[in-house]
Amino acid sequence: MFEKPIFRVALRYGALAALASFIILVLFYVAGKNPYGQNGFYALFLLPVFLVLGTGFLRRKIDPELKFFKGLKFGWLVTLIAAVTFGILVYAFTNLAGTHSIQKHVQEMKAMMEQNKAQFLKLPNGQQAYQYNYEQLDLITPQTLMLDNFIKLLLIGFLFSFVSATFYRK
């Protein structure tokens, strides 16, 4: 599907994006903030930076005639590598940090839900949705956090791959 140099560039930028996002997550944890909640969401937006940098590098150094579809496939490959790597790192970190970090996250999410309860109740079936989501918070595990971060990074990366491919197309 890809030539070796293109795969190596995708691997490099995907791994760097995952590592940079993971470092941000760890910094939030060290600072005493919840790395999985709203603060951790900021770490996910480093991927678009690496997508643009990687696609630019690919066009400058390897394929000066980069077409949209090839740039899009490259962006998706970088995204997939970053999402898998970040998911593994989050899973390992969550297991090392222990249940305390998960419990802190659950408490923060419950407090946020309680603050927004009135908005939930305005929705059709709001009471049932609120109750269901509130109960589901107690079921958070390292696996669910890994899957959550994997899916978020995948979605963000897939969307920004279009932007990157469009920007660098020939």
C-alpha positions as CSV (number, residue, x, y, z in Angstrom):
1,M,0.0,0.0,0.0
2,F,2.8,2.4,0.9
3,E,6.4,2.5,0.0
4,K,8.8,2.0,2.9
5,P,9.9,5.6,3.2
6,I,6.3,6.8,3.4
7,F,5.5,4.2,6.1
8,R,8.6,5.2,8.1
9,V,7.5,8.9,8.0
10,A,4.0,7.9,9.1
11,L,5.4,5.8,11.9
12,R,7.7,8.5,13.1
13,Y,5.0,11.3,13.1
14,G,2.3,9.0,14.5
15,A,4.6,7.8,17.4
16,L,5.7,11.4,18.1
17,A,2.1,12.6,18.2
18,A,1.1,9.8,20.6
19,L,4.2,10.5,22.8
20,A,3.6,14.2,22.9
21,S,-0.1,13.7,23.8
22,F,1.0,11.2,26.5
23,I,3.5,13.6,28.0
24,I,0.7,16.2,28.3
25,L,-1.5,13.6,30.0
26,V,1.3,12.8,32.4
27,L,2.0,16.5,33.1
28,F,-1.6,17.0,34.1
29,Y,-1.4,14.0,36.4
30,V,1.8,15.3,38.0
31,A,0.2,18.7,38.4
32,G,-2.6,17.1,40.4
33,K,-5.2,17.6,37.7
34,N,-7.5,15.0,36.2
35,P,-5.6,13.7,33.1
36,Y,-8.7,11.9,31.8
37,G,-11.3,14.6,32.0
38,Q,-11.5,18.0,30.3
39,N,-7.8,18.7,30.8
40,G,-6.8,15.5,29.1
41,F,-8.9,16.5,26.0
42,Y,-6.3,19.2,25.2
43,A,-3.6,16.5,24.7
44,L,-5.6,15.1,21.8
45,F,-5.2,18.3,19.8
46,L,-1.5,17.8,19.3
47,L,-2.2,15.2,16.6
48,P,-3.3,17.8,14.0
49,V,0.0,19.5,14.4
50,F,1.9,16.3,13.7
51,L,-0.4,15.5,10.7
52,V,0.4,18.9,9.1
53,L,4.1,18.6,9.9
54,G,4.2,15.0,8.7
55,T,2.4,15.7,5.4
56,G,4.6,18.7,4.8
57,F,7.7,16.6,5.4
58,L,6.4,13.9,3.1
59,R,5.7,16.5,0.3
60,R,9.1,18.3,0.7
61,K,11.4,15.3,1.1
62,I,9.8,12.2,-0.4
63,D,6.9,13.0,-2.8
64,P,6.9,16.5,-4.2
65,E,3.9,15.6,-6.4
66,L,1.7,14.5,-3.5
67,K,-1.9,14.1,-4.5
68,F,-4.9,14.5,-2.3
69,F,-5.8,10.8,-2.0
70,K,-2.2,9.8,-1.2
71,G,-2.0,12.6,1.4
72,L,-5.3,11.5,2.9
73,K,-4.2,7.8,3.2
74,F,-0.9,9.0,4.8
75,G,-2.9,11.1,7.3
76,W,-5.1,8.2,8.2
77,L,-2.0,6.0,8.7
78,V,-0.4,8.5,11.0
79,T,-3.7,8.8,12.8
80,L,-4.1,5.0,13.2
81,I,-0.5,4.6,14.5
82,A,-0.9,7.6,16.9
83,A,-4.3,6.3,18.2
84,V,-3.1,2.8,18.8
85,T,0.1,3.9,20.4
86,F,-1.6,6.5,22.6
87,G,-4.3,4.0,23.6
88,I,-1.6,1.5,24.7
89,L,0.3,4.3,26.7
90,V,-3.0,5.4,28.4
91,Y,-3.8,1.8,29.4
92,A,-0.3,1.3,30.8
93,F,-0.3,4.6,32.6
94,T,-3.8,4.0,34.1
95,N,-2.7,0.7,35.4
96,L,0.5,2.2,36.9
97,A,-1.3,5.1,38.4
98,G,-3.8,2.8,40.1
99,T,-7.5,3.1,40.9
100,H,-7.0,6.4,42.7
101,S,-6.7,8.3,39.4
102,I,-9.8,6.6,38.0
103,Q,-11.8,7.4,41.1
104,K,-10.7,11.0,40.9
105,H,-11.9,11.1,37.3
106,V,-15.3,9.5,38.3
107,Q,-15.8,12.0,41.1
108,E,-15.0,14.9,38.8
109,M,-17.4,13.6,36.1
110,K,-20.2,13.1,38.6
111,A,-19.8,16.6,40.0
112,M,-19.9,18.0,36.4
113,M,-23.1,15.9,35.8
114,E,-24.7,17.2,38.9
115,Q,-24.0,20.8,37.9
116,N,-25.6,20.2,34.5
117,K,-28.5,18.1,35.8
118,A,-31.1,20.7,34.9
119,Q,-30.0,20.7,31.3
120,F,-30.3,16.9,31.2
121,L,-33.8,17.0,32.6
122,K,-35.0,19.3,29.8
123,L,-34.2,16.7,27.2
124,P,-36.7,14.1,26.2
125,N,-36.1,11.1,28.5
126,G,-33.7,13.3,30.3
127,Q,-34.2,11.7,33.7
128,Q,-33.5,8.2,32.3
129,A,-30.4,9.4,30.4
130,Y,-29.0,11.2,33.4
131,Q,-29.5,8.2,35.6
132,Y,-28.0,5.8,33.1
133,N,-24.9,8.0,32.4
134,Y,-24.4,8.6,36.1
135,E,-24.5,4.9,36.8
136,Q,-22.1,4.2,33.9
137,L,-19.4,6.3,35.5
138,D,-18.9,3.7,38.1
139,L,-18.0,1.2,35.4
140,I,-15.0,3.1,34.2
141,T,-11.9,0.9,33.9
142,P,-8.4,1.3,32.3
143,Q,-9.8,-0.5,29.3
144,T,-12.7,2.0,28.9
145,L,-10.3,4.9,29.3
146,M,-8.0,3.4,26.7
147,L,-10.9,2.9,24.2
148,D,-12.3,6.3,24.9
149,N,-8.9,8.0,24.1
150,F,-8.3,5.8,21.1
151,I,-11.7,6.7,19.6
152,K,-11.3,10.4,20.3
153,L,-7.8,10.5,18.7
154,L,-9.0,8.5,15.8
155,L,-11.9,10.8,15.1
156,I,-9.9,14.0,15.5
157,G,-7.1,12.6,13.3
158,F,-9.4,11.4,10.5
159,L,-11.1,14.8,10.3
160,F,-7.8,16.7,10.3
161,S,-6.4,14.3,7.7
162,F,-8.7,15.9,5.2
163,V,-7.5,19.3,6.1
164,S,-3.8,18.3,5.9
165,A,-4.3,16.4,2.6
166,T,-6.2,19.4,1.1
167,F,-3.5,21.8,2.2
168,Y,-0.6,19.9,0.8
169,R,-2.1,18.5,-2.4
170,K,-0.6,19.2,-5.7
